[in-house]
């Protein structure tokens, strides 16, 4: 109970104190600190893959699985980079005053927690996927691994959209479509081979990361 109360107080403190008394002293360094946190969380996926691969016999199925894992993680990173560019551009416009403090509080302090949580779940799912692909490549992914993998991607993409919404005032339709595809595919692929889930997630990730027109994004006037 004490830990729960401490977490609630810590997370609620930013809203209880308000943005008027908060400020950002180094706008240039602010995004980079959170980029490093996301990189560390993303690295968990690569570390988990490496650990699982060390205990897995090398086969065609395991090599294909590794290639899909690297593709998925790279796509998630570039998805985050695209959103971070939009957020960084918005932060440079409202870096001073209560609006800048409120944006930093919401998009970085709070919503980045969901981004990191999603990547940690993805790392757990990838470990299970690689271990199973080498032993039973045609079998469905274990329930825990399937839930962690798809749930992690869903949480990551949901956080991405919330950050995008907070920075621009609207959701990105193409990325929302990708989020919807992953949500619908989660139960639909539960009985399919584990490689099928990885192929789908990697394809959706690449599509999201490469088709979003970042240059056309601009926040509404007055935000």
N, C-alpha and C positions, 0 to 999 in steps of 0.2 A: 504493500500500500504506500509506503514512504517513497519508493522509487517512482511509482505511478504519479503520486502527487507532485514529486519534483519535476517530472517530465511535463506534466500539465502546466505547472507554474512557469517553467522555462519557455515552453512554446507559446503560452498565452501572454507572456510578459510583453512581447513586441506590440501586441494590440492594446493591452491595458495601458501602457505608457503613452501610446499614440506616436505619430510620426513627427509632430512638431518639435519635440525635444531630441530627435535623432538626426544624425547627419553622416555624410560620407566624406572622409578626409582625403582619400586617395582613390579616385574613380578609375584611374588607370590600372591599379593593382587589384581592385575588387573582383573583376571577372576572372582574372588569372588564378586566384586562390581557389575558386570553385571549380575551374577547369581541372586543376590538379586533383581535387577530391574525386571528380568524376573519372579521371584517368586511373586513379588508384582502384576505384570500384570496378571499372572496366577491366583492369589488369587481373582482377580476381577470376574473370572468365578464362583468360589465357593461362593463368596459373593452374586453375582447376583442370583445364584441358591437358596441360603438360603432365600433371600428376596422374591423371587417369590414363594418359597414353603410356606412361612409364610402366604401368602394370597391365598393359593391354598388348596382346600379340599383334604385330604388324600384319595387316591384311588390306585387300582392296577396299573393303567396307570401312575399315577404320581410317584409311587415308581420305576417302571421300567424305567421311564424317568430319574429319579435321578441317578439310577445305571448306565445307559448309559452315562450320563453327567460326572460322576466321572471317568468312564472308559476312556472316550475321553480325559479329562483333564490330567489324569495320563499318558496316552499314549503320549500326546503332550510334557509333561514334560520329559519323558524318551527319547523321540526323541531328545529333546534339549540337555539333558545330554550327550547322545552319541556323538552328534556333538561337544559339548563343550570339551569333552575328546580329540577328534581329534585336535581341535583348540588349546587346552592347550598344547598338546604334540608338536605341531608345534611351538607354541610361545616359548617353552623352548629351541628349537633348534636355533631360530633366535632372541632371546630376546634382543640382543644388536645390535646397529647400525641402519642404515636406513631401512633395510629390516624388522626388528622387529617393528619399529615405523609405517611403512607403513601397515604391517599386522594388528596391533592393531587398527590403524585408520580405515581401511576398514571393518574388521570383527566385531569389537566391536562398535566403535563410530557410524558408518553408518548403517551397516546391522542389528545390534540389534534393530534399530528403526523399521524396518519392522517386526521383531519378536514380539515386544511389540504391534505394531499396529494390527497385526493379532490376538493376544490374546484378545485385547480389542473388536475387532469385534466379535470374538467367544463368549465372555461374553454377548454381546448384543443379539446374536442369541439364546443363551441358555436360556436367560430370557424369550424370546418369546416362545420358544419351550416348556418349562415347563408349562407356563401359559396356552398354548393352549392344551397341552396333557391332562390336567386335565378336561378341559371343553369339548373339541371335539377331542378325541384321534384318531379318524379315518379320520379327515380332514387334508388336506395339510397344511403345515406350511405357515404362512402369508408371502407375498412377501418380506417384509423388513427383517423379521427374517430369512427366507431361504437364502436371499442374504448375510446377515451379517454372518450367521453360515458357509456356504460353502466358502464365500469370505474370511472370517477370517482364516479358515483352509488352504485355498490356499495360502494366503499371508504368513502365518507361515511356510508352507512347502517350499515355494519359497525362503524365507529368509534362511531357513535351508540349502537348496541346494547351495545358493550363498555363505554362510559361508563355507560350505564343499568344494566348488570349490576354494575359496580363500585360504583355508588352505592346500589343497592337490594337487591342480592343475587339478582336474577332478571332474566330477559329480558322485554321487553314483547312479548306475543304479536301484537298488531296490527302493530307495527312489524317484527317478524320476518316476518310474512306479506308486508308490502310489500317487504322485502329479498328474499324468495323469488321474488316476482313479477318483480322487476327481473332477478334472476339467470336465471330461465327465459326472460324476454323477450329477453335480450341475443342469444342465437343465433337465436331465432325471428324477430326483426325485422331481421336482417342483410340480407335480400333485399327488404325493404319500403321504400317511399319514406321519405326522411329525416323528413318531417313526421309520419309514423306513429310513429316512435321518440320524437319530442318530445312528441306528444300522450300517449302511454302514460306516459312518465316524469313529465310534468307532472301527469297524473291521479293517479298513485301518490303523488307528492310531496304534492299537496293532500290526498289521503285520509289520509296519515300525519300531516300537520301539524294536521288538523282533527278527528280522531276519537280521539286518545289522551286518556284521562281522567286528566289530571295530578293532579287533586285527590285521586284515590283511591290514589295511589302513596304507599307508606310502607315504609321499610326494615324488615327483620325485627328483632325484639328482640335486643339484644346485639351488633349489628353496628356 
